Amino acid sequence: MRGFFEHQFLSFKKRHLRNLISLAKADGEFHESETEMVYRMGRKYGLKDRQIEKLIGETKEFELYIPESHNERMDQLYDIMQIIYADGKVDPHEVLFCEDIVKKFGYNQDMVDWLIEMFASQEVVTPQEWDEAKKEAELQFKE
């Protein structure tokens, strides 16, 4: 039997993954590379393949999950950028989706270009670089 906090954490992970799946589907195609990335991220959060598959197969529209803290929002944006670059191209629908998320997360729209530039210029943004980016984002883009 699951405890309350374990259930809450599982719900958080699923909502987070739903945001990523919505982004991956934003351009009308769910590319194999995006699917692999979603599975990798889901596993990272401790979800089983069957749980991830179920989330991917959901057809109902669901409300965007907005994390509570700046750190959680930035970590969600990090994963979102991973999905955007998973298929090797930045689709205009993905950019629009990202702009919508950034706005709902309480940041100004300039953040999207900043993120795209950051991730385009590097193959991997290291955890240390991301920690610095979080600090910069809070100062520069928070509304």
N, CA, C and O of each residue as an XYZ file, in Angstrom:
572
protein
N       0.848     -1.181      0.000
C       0.000      0.000      0.000
C       0.895      1.246      0.000
O       1.879      1.328      0.735
N       0.531      2.183     -0.822
C       1.303      3.430     -0.918
C       0.890      4.416      0.150
O      -0.283      4.524      0.510
N       1.891      5.139      0.653
C       1.606      6.205      1.585
C       1.207      7.461      0.843
O       1.368      7.552     -0.374
N       0.693      8.416      1.568
C       0.235      9.670      0.982
C       1.342     10.379      0.208
O       1.127     10.806     -0.926
N       2.527     10.508      0.811
C       3.606     11.254      0.173
C       4.150     10.520     -1.050
O       4.536     11.148     -2.036
N       4.179      9.200     -0.984
C       4.618      8.415     -2.139
C       3.644      8.619     -3.302
O       4.063      8.761     -4.450
N       2.354      8.634     -3.000
C       1.337      8.876     -4.025
C       1.481     10.280     -4.611
O       1.385     10.459     -5.825
N       1.712     11.277     -3.754
C       1.887     12.658     -4.212
C       3.091     12.773     -5.137
O       3.024     13.449     -6.164
N       4.201     12.112     -4.778
C       5.410     12.181     -5.588
C       5.195     11.492     -6.934
O       5.681     11.974     -7.957
N       4.479     10.379     -6.945
C       4.164      9.692     -8.200
C       3.304     10.591     -9.085
O       3.524     10.662    -10.294
N       2.340     11.266     -8.502
C       1.493     12.190     -9.260
C       2.320     13.325     -9.844
O       2.108     13.710    -10.994
N       3.257     13.866     -9.075
C       4.147     14.929     -9.545
C       4.926     14.447    -10.766
O       5.000     15.158    -11.768
N       5.507     13.249    -10.695
C       6.310     12.714    -11.796
C       5.458     12.512    -13.047
O       5.905     12.789    -14.160
N       4.247     12.035    -12.862
C       3.365     11.817    -14.011
C       2.953     13.143    -14.651
O       2.912     13.252    -15.876
N       2.648     14.146    -13.833
C       2.283     15.460    -14.384
C       3.459     16.062    -15.150
O       3.285     16.649    -16.218
N       4.641     15.909    -14.597
C       5.851     16.399    -15.246
C       6.016     15.719    -16.606
O       6.284     16.386    -17.605
N       5.860     14.419    -16.645
C       6.019     13.681    -17.893
C       4.920     14.027    -18.892
O       5.171     14.053    -20.097
N       3.713     14.292    -18.413
C       2.627     14.704    -19.318
C       2.975     16.007    -20.037
O       2.686     16.156    -21.225
N       3.587     16.942    -19.331
C       4.022     18.187    -19.974
C       4.989     17.878    -21.108
O       4.891     18.460    -22.189
N       5.918     16.967    -20.864
C       6.908     16.621    -21.887
C       6.260     15.907    -23.072
O       6.625     16.149    -24.222
N       5.318     15.045    -22.794
C       4.610     14.335    -23.863
C       3.807     15.326    -24.701
O       3.778     15.222    -25.928
N       3.160     16.282    -24.048
C       2.409     17.315    -24.785
C       3.324     18.072    -25.730
O       2.956     18.339    -26.874
N       4.496     18.413    -25.266
C       5.461     19.104    -26.111
C       5.872     18.224    -27.283
O       5.903     18.680    -28.426
N       6.186     16.968    -27.002
C       6.631     16.063    -28.059
C       5.571     15.900    -29.142
O       5.900     15.680    -30.308
N       4.319     16.007    -28.765
C       3.219     15.865    -29.724
C       2.813     17.205    -30.354
O       1.949     17.236    -31.230
N       3.422     18.300    -29.920
C       3.010     19.649    -30.342
C       3.145     19.876    -31.839
O       2.363     20.632    -32.416
N       4.112     19.242    -32.477
C       4.297     19.444    -33.909
C       3.484     18.470    -34.747
O       3.639     18.421    -35.967
N       2.609     17.685    -34.096
C       1.754     16.753    -34.810
C       2.398     15.392    -35.041
O       1.748     14.475    -35.544
N       3.657     15.256    -34.682
C       4.367     13.984    -34.826
C       5.066     13.670    -33.517
O       5.615     14.549    -32.851
N       5.031     12.401    -33.170
C       5.741     11.951    -31.972
C       6.894     11.091    -32.477
O       6.772      9.875    -32.625
N       8.014     11.759    -32.737
C       9.175     11.116    -33.345
C       9.752     10.039    -32.427
O       9.607     10.096    -31.206
N      10.400      9.071    -33.037
C      11.007      7.976    -32.279
C      12.015      8.503    -31.260
O      12.081      8.017    -30.130
N      12.796      9.497    -31.667
C      13.793     10.058    -30.748
C      13.120     10.739    -29.556
O      13.638     10.693    -28.441
N      11.974     11.365    -29.787
C      11.238     11.996    -28.697
C      10.644     10.934    -27.774
O      10.635     11.088    -26.552
N      10.152      9.857    -28.378
C       9.604      8.752    -27.589
C      10.688      8.164    -26.690
O      10.464      7.925    -25.503
N      11.860      7.935    -27.270
C      12.973      7.398    -26.484
C      13.341      8.335    -25.342
O      13.614      7.891    -24.227
N      13.347      9.625    -25.627
C      13.684     10.614    -24.598
C      12.630     10.601    -23.480
O      12.986     10.676    -22.304
N      11.358     10.507    -23.826
C      10.291     10.462    -22.826
C      10.449      9.219    -21.951
O      10.308      9.295    -20.730
N      10.739      8.089    -22.567
C      10.952      6.866    -21.779
C      12.163      7.013    -20.858
O      12.111      6.626    -19.691
N      13.244      7.570    -21.382
C      14.445      7.754    -20.571
C      14.148      8.646    -19.367
O      14.563      8.351    -18.246
N      13.426      9.739    -19.609
C      13.111     10.657    -18.514
C      12.136     10.017    -17.528
O      12.274     10.181    -16.316
N      11.164      9.297    -18.047
C      10.216      8.606    -17.171
C      10.913      7.604    -16.274
O      10.620      7.515    -15.082
N      11.838      6.850    -16.851
C      12.613      5.886    -16.052
C      13.456      6.603    -15.012
O      13.596      6.135    -13.882
N      14.021      7.753    -15.406
C      14.822      8.545    -14.469
C      13.990      8.916    -13.245
O      14.512      8.991    -12.133
N      12.705      9.146    -13.451
C      11.812      9.507    -12.353
C      11.202      8.291    -11.671
O      10.335      8.427    -10.808
N      11.661      7.090    -12.063
C      11.215      5.874    -11.391
C       9.914      5.293    -11.909
O       9.335      4.414    -11.271
N       9.440      5.770    -13.058
C       8.221      5.210    -13.623
C       8.552      3.940    -14.406
O       9.634      3.810    -14.978
N       7.617      3.026    -14.419
C       7.773      1.789    -15.172
C       7.349      2.036    -16.619
O       6.554      2.934    -16.899
N       7.886      1.233    -17.530
C       7.568      1.394    -18.948
C       6.065      1.372    -19.205
O       5.566      2.143    -20.025
N       5.344      0.503    -18.515
C       3.887      0.426    -18.725
C       3.194      1.719    -18.299
O       2.203      2.120    -18.910
N       3.709      2.371    -17.256
C       3.142      3.647    -16.816
C       3.419      4.733    -17.854
O       2.554      5.558    -18.150
N       4.628      4.723    -18.399
C       5.000      5.702    -19.423
C       4.165      5.485    -20.678
O       3.658      6.435    -21.273
N       4.029      4.228    -21.069
C       3.231      3.895    -22.253
C       1.788      4.361    -22.097
O       1.184      4.872    -23.041
N       1.252      4.183    -20.916
C      -0.123      4.621    -20.649
C      -0.242      6.144    -20.781
O      -1.207      6.645    -21.357
N       0.728      6.867    -20.253
C       0.713      8.330    -20.352
C       0.809      8.776    -21.814
O       0.109      9.698    -22.231
N       1.667      8.127    -22.582
C       1.822      8.471    -23.995
C       0.526      8.208    -24.752
O       0.160      8.966    -25.650
N      -0.165      7.135    -24.385
C      -1.395      6.757    -25.083
C      -2.623      7.554    -24.714
O      -3.654      7.434    -25.375
N      -2.541      8.368    -23.675
C      -3.693      9.172    -23.274
C      -4.067     10.134    -24.394
O      -3.208     10.790    -24.983
N      -5.341     10.205    -24.671
C      -5.813     11.075    -25.751
C      -6.521     12.321    -25.227
O      -6.709     13.285    -25.969
N      -6.910     12.308    -23.969
C      -7.613     13.479    -23.426
C      -6.638     14.634    -23.238
O      -5.450     14.444    -22.977
N      -7.175     15.816    -23.378
C      -6.396     17.021    -23.100
C      -6.226     17.120    -21.595
O      -7.160     16.851    -20.840
N      -5.060     17.497    -21.170
C      -4.877     17.702    -19.741
C      -4.230     19.050    -19.513
O      -3.536     19.604    -20.365
N      -4.493     19.542    -18.326
C      -4.030     20.872    -17.951
C      -2.527     20.858    -17.700
O      -1.991     19.920    -17.109
N      -1.869     21.889    -18.150
C      -0.441     22.032    -17.939
C      -0.147     22.053    -16.445
O      -0.799     22.766    -15.683
N       0.827     21.274    -16.043
C       1.257     21.256    -14.648
C       2.288     22.354    -14.445
O       3.276     22.433    -15.177
N       2.056     23.200    -13.451
C       2.974     24.294    -13.137
C       3.634     24.001    -11.795
O       2.987     24.094    -10.752
N       4.918     23.648    -11.816
C       5.628     23.385    -10.563
C       5.614     24.605     -9.650
O       5.498     25.743    -10.107
N       5.734     24.345     -8.361
C       5.631     25.423     -7.380
C       6.875     26.301     -7.288
O       6.758     27.523     -7.201
N       8.052     25.704     -7.304
C       9.264     26.480     -7.063
C       9.999     26.826     -8.359
O       9.804     26.192     -9.397
N      10.834     27.835     -8.266
C      11.667     28.233     -9.409
C      12.550     27.068     -9.848
O      12.680     26.807    -11.044
N      13.155     26.372     -8.898
C      14.023     25.236     -9.217
C      13.274     24.161     -9.997
O      13.776     23.658    -11.003
N      12.078     23.808     -9.539
C      11.278     22.781    -10.216
C      10.859     23.250    -11.608
O      10.849     22.458    -12.551
N      10.519     24.516    -11.741
C      10.137     25.050    -13.049
C      11.323     25.005    -14.006
O      11.178     24.634    -15.171
N      12.477     25.381    -13.515
C      13.676     25.354    -14.358
C      14.052     23.924    -14.738
O      14.474     23.673    -15.867
N      13.902     22.992    -13.809
C      14.196     21.593    -14.137
C      13.208     21.066    -15.177
O      13.577     20.274    -16.044
N      11.967     21.502    -15.090
C      10.980     21.132    -16.108
C      11.390     21.725    -17.459
O      11.298     21.047    -18.482
N      11.832     22.964    -17.471
C      12.273     23.599    -18.711
C      13.511     22.907    -19.284
O      13.655     22.813    -20.503
N      14.392     22.429    -18.432
C      15.552     21.674    -18.896
C      15.087     20.435    -19.664
O      15.568     20.161    -20.763
N      14.150     19.690    -19.076
C      13.629     18.492    -19.741
C      12.888     18.854    -21.023
O      12.964     18.127    -22.013
N      12.179     19.968    -21.006
C      11.471     20.424    -22.205
C      12.458     20.710    -23.328
O      12.212     20.359    -24.482
N      13.565     21.342    -22.992
C      14.569     21.619    -24.027
C      15.183     20.323    -24.554
O      15.526     20.240    -25.733
N      15.322     19.328    -23.710
C      15.817     18.032    -24.160
C      14.868     17.422    -25.196
O      15.308     16.838    -26.186
N      13.570     17.563    -24.955
C      12.576     17.044    -25.900
C      12.614     17.850    -27.198
O      12.550     17.275    -28.284
N      12.715     19.160    -27.095
C      12.758     19.998    -28.293
C      13.910     19.588    -29.200
O      13.754     19.550    -30.420
N      15.053     19.284    -28.623
C      16.227     18.941    -29.421
C      16.372     17.443    -29.689
O      17.321     17.031    -30.356
N      15.454     16.626    -29.185
C      15.561     15.172    -29.341
C      15.561     14.726    -30.804
O      16.266     13.784    -31.166
N      14.774     15.400    -31.641
C      14.693     14.983    -33.046
C      15.641     15.789    -33.943
O      15.593     15.675    -35.168
N      16.484     16.588    -33.333
C      17.495     17.316    -34.090
C      17.025     18.599    -34.746
O      17.795     19.241    -35.460
N      15.773     18.990    -34.519
C      15.287     20.243    -35.102
C      14.322     20.914    -34.133
O      13.653     20.263    -33.330
N      14.275     22.217    -34.237
C      13.365     22.999    -33.409
C      12.178     23.391    -34.294
O      12.305     24.207    -35.206
N      11.038     22.796    -34.004
C       9.823     23.039    -34.782
C       9.109     24.282    -34.247
O       9.089     24.497    -33.035
N       8.526     25.101    -35.118
C       7.799     26.298    -34.651
C       6.686     25.980    -33.646
O       6.424     26.781    -32.748
N       6.030     24.823    -33.786
C       4.983     24.441    -32.828
C       5.574     24.196    -31.442
O       4.955     24.512    -30.426
N       6.777     23.630    -31.417
C       7.448     23.395    -30.139
C       7.838     24.719    -29.485
O       7.752     24.869    -28.266
N       8.261     25.662    -30.296
C       8.626     26.983    -29.766
C       7.386     27.659    -29.178
O       7.453     28.231    -28.089
N       6.266     27.599    -29.881
C       5.019     28.182    -29.366
C       4.607     27.521    -28.053
O       4.196     28.197    -27.109
N       4.722     26.209    -28.004
C       4.400     25.474    -26.787
C       5.302     25.944    -25.643
O       4.835     26.185    -24.530
N       6.586     26.071    -25.931
C       7.556     26.510    -24.936
C       7.251     27.944    -24.482
O       7.360     28.254    -23.296
N       6.874     28.809    -25.411
C       6.512     30.188    -25.051
C       5.322     30.209    -24.107
O       5.282     30.995    -23.160
N       4.353     29.340    -24.370
C       3.171     29.252    -23.519
C       3.555     28.785    -22.117
O       3.079     29.327    -21.119
N       4.417     27.777    -22.054
C       4.856     27.261    -20.759
C       5.622     28.322    -19.981
O       5.368     28.531    -18.795
N       6.554     28.989    -20.645
C       7.364     30.019    -19.993
C       6.467     31.102    -19.411
O       6.679     31.553    -18.285
N       5.472     31.515    -20.174
C       4.540     32.542    -19.700
C       3.766     32.051    -18.470
O       3.627     32.773    -17.483
N       3.267     30.817    -18.546
C       2.504     30.271    -17.422
C       3.380     30.014    -16.201
O       2.890     30.007    -15.071
N       4.669     29.804    -16.427
C       5.609     29.607    -15.327
C       6.007     30.933    -14.683
O       6.682     30.942    -13.653
N       5.591     32.059    -15.284
C       5.872     33.366    -14.687
C       7.160     34.015    -15.152
O       7.730     34.849    -14.447
N       7.622     33.637    -16.335
C       8.833     34.227    -16.900
C       8.471     34.998    -18.161
O       7.437     34.739    -18.776
N       9.325     35.952    -18.548
C       9.012     36.696    -19.770
C       9.469     35.915    -20.999
O      10.307     35.018    -20.910
N       8.905     36.275    -22.137
C       9.078     35.526    -23.378
C      10.521     35.472    -23.887
O      10.877     34.557    -24.630
N      11.347     36.434    -23.499
C      12.748     36.428    -23.931
C      13.479     35.174    -23.461
O      14.510     34.798    -24.019
N      12.941     34.543    -22.441
C      13.574     33.343    -21.906
C      13.623     32.218    -22.944
O      14.569     31.430    -22.950
N      12.638     32.133    -23.802
C      12.591     31.053    -24.798
C      13.786     31.148    -25.736
O      14.469     30.151    -25.971
N      14.044     32.326    -26.269
C      15.201     32.497    -27.156
C      16.501     32.190    -26.417
O      17.407     31.571    -26.976
N      16.588     32.621    -25.169
C      17.761     32.369    -24.346
C      17.997     30.867    -24.175
O      19.123     30.390    -24.310
N      16.918     30.123    -23.875
C      17.024     28.674    -23.704
C      17.408     27.983    -25.010
O      18.274     27.108    -25.029
N      16.754     28.383    -26.101
C      17.038     27.766    -27.396
C      18.487     28.009    -27.789
O      19.166     27.107    -28.278
N      18.952     29.220    -27.575
C      20.349     29.541    -27.900
C      21.308     28.731    -27.031
O      22.311     28.213    -27.522
N      21.000     28.624    -25.751
C      21.859     27.889    -24.825
C      21.981     26.419    -25.235
O      23.078     25.860    -25.253
N      20.859     25.812    -25.558
C      20.872     24.388    -25.881
C      21.376     24.129    -27.300
O      21.913     23.056    -27.576
N      21.212     25.090    -28.196
C      21.699     24.922    -29.568
C      23.218     25.008    -29.621
O      23.851     24.380    -30.469
N      23.794     25.777    -28.725
C      25.228     26.007    -28.774
C      26.040     24.894    -28.103
O      27.268     24.886    -28.189
N      25.366     23.963    -27.441
C      26.064     22.889    -26.736
C      25.338     21.570    -26.958
O      24.119     21.527    -27.125
N      26.115     20.507    -26.955
C      25.473     19.193    -27.023
C      24.824     18.851    -25.694
O      23.728     18.293    -25.651
N      25.508     19.190    -24.609
C      25.001     18.878    -23.277
C      25.219     20.086    -22.373
O      26.307     20.661    -22.332
N      24.180     20.454    -21.660
C      24.306     21.480    -20.634
C      24.548     20.720    -19.336
O      23.680     19.978    -18.876
N      25.718     20.902    -18.750
C      26.088     20.153    -17.545
C      25.251     20.600    -16.354
O      24.695     21.698    -16.368
N      25.155     19.761    -15.322
C      24.419     20.165    -14.111
C      24.950     21.462    -13.505
O      24.173     22.291    -13.031
N      26.254     21.636    -13.518
C      26.824     22.872    -12.968
C      26.404     24.086    -13.813
O      26.044     25.129    -13.267
N      26.452     23.944    -15.132
C      26.009     25.035    -16.016
C      24.527     25.319    -15.806
O      24.105     26.475    -15.833
N      23.732     24.264    -15.597
C      22.301     24.447    -15.396
C      22.023     25.152    -14.080
O      21.120     25.985    -14.007
N      22.782     24.832    -13.040
C      22.612     25.541    -11.763
C      22.880     27.033    -11.928
O      22.166     27.861    -11.363
N      23.901     27.373    -12.697
C      24.200     28.791    -12.988
C      23.077     29.416    -13.818
O      22.689     30.562    -13.590
N      22.565     28.657    -14.773
C      21.477     29.164    -15.621
C      20.227     29.432    -14.793
O      19.512     30.400    -15.049
N      19.961     28.596    -13.817
C      18.797     28.802    -12.941
C      18.898     30.146    -12.222
O      17.925     30.894    -12.133
N      20.090     30.432    -11.714
C      20.306     31.699    -11.006
C      20.117     32.882    -11.956
O      19.457     33.866    -11.622
N      20.705     32.766    -13.138
C      20.594     33.839    -14.124
C      19.142     34.047    -14.549
O      18.684     35.183    -14.679
N      18.425     32.952    -14.764
C      17.028     33.039    -15.189
C      16.162     33.735    -14.141
O      15.277     34.522    -14.475
N      16.428     33.436    -12.879
C      15.623     34.049    -11.813
C      15.823     35.563    -11.798
O      14.877     36.318    -11.572
N      17.049     35.998    -12.037
C      17.346     37.423    -12.043
C      16.882     38.122    -13.321
O      16.415     39.260    -13.276
N      17.010     37.451    -14.438
C      16.803     38.083    -15.737
C      15.394     37.944    -16.309
O      14.935     38.833    -17.025
N      14.692     36.833    -16.003
C      13.448     36.560    -16.722
C      12.203     36.460    -15.858
O      11.095     36.420    -16.394
N      12.344     36.417    -14.560
C      11.166     36.278    -13.705
C      10.340     37.559    -13.741
O      10.867     38.660    -13.585
N       9.053     37.394    -13.947
C       8.165     38.572    -14.004
C       7.596     38.902    -12.652
O       6.834     39.859    -12.520
